[in-house]
Amino acid sequence: MRGCLISALFLLLPSFAVAAEALDPARIVSAATGDWNKDGASDLALLVAPAEDKDNAIYLYLNSDVGKLTLNSAIPDKVWGQFELYGQAPAISPLLNGSIQITSHNDAVGRERWEQKLTIAYGNGDFVVAGYTFSSYDTLDPENTLQCDFNVLNGKGTTNGKPIASKGATILLKDWRDEMGQKACGAG
């Protein structure tokens, strides 16, 4: 599956031109296909390593009426993670409901290990953060754990099995900051 996806990406390279620069295919670190806008055509989401010392970028393409992938959003410096050290590589994947999941984590460095998942949905012409899931544990203090699942749109969720609630919001992916989810979960 991954080989087919990579092959398809290389066939699409000419359409990867972003306003001022062409996307170097060597920087694509994770990809997902799905029908983000529910029009019956396959769309594309890319996680792209930064050219400079920043966080990873997200490129979101929608299939046009003529069957061509068109860039909808290019969001730089959005997803934490790196590829030089095991246990810190982020990933992007499709969900069965047509949403996108972006995962970042630290499974290797320091005593605090964590995983964060953003659920991204398409609506009203843009991509929004629909859900935030965060878990963490301290390798030296097994009692110090956090498990949070939060629906950003309706403001409801759970932290360590207890209900949490806040005002629901529609937050565009480009405007999202991880601190928003951490605050809702009581971690920030």
Disulfide bonds with the S-S distance in Angstrom:
Cys148-Cys185 1.91
